[in-house]
Amino acid sequence: MNEVAQPTPTPELVLRALHHLIDPEVGVNIVDLGMIADVEVGPDGAAVVVILPTTPGCPMHDVLADGTRQIVGNLHGVTSVDVRFVYSPPWTPDRITPAGREALVRR
C-alpha cells in the first residue's frame, strides 16, 4: 500500500493554516491583521504560537487561543499547541499586511 507523505509541520504551514482563524471583532484573519508575533515547531511536533492582540484588554483571548489550538492541533504531525499572548512591542496597524488592508476596505 502506498502512503502519501504528509508535510512535516513547519512555521510556514502553521501560518498558512492560521489564515482560517478570523478575528471575530474585525472579520479579518489574524495573520493578515499582523497578530502573529512568532511561530515555532519543535522536532517533536510541539507548536508554539505567540499572538500579539490588537489591544491589551482584548476580550477575544479565549476565542483566539481556542481557535489557534483547534486549527494548529489538526495539522498532521503537530503533537501539542502552546498559545502565548504578548503585549510588547504593542500591536499597531503597521503590522497589517496588504491583503489585510484590502480585506478591511471591503468590509
Protein Blocks (a to p, Z undefined) as FASTA:
>chain_A
ZZdddddddfklmmmmmmmpccfknopafklnopafbdcddfkopacdddddfbfklckl
mmmmmmmmmmmmmpghiabdcddddfbdcddfklpcfklmmmmmmZZ
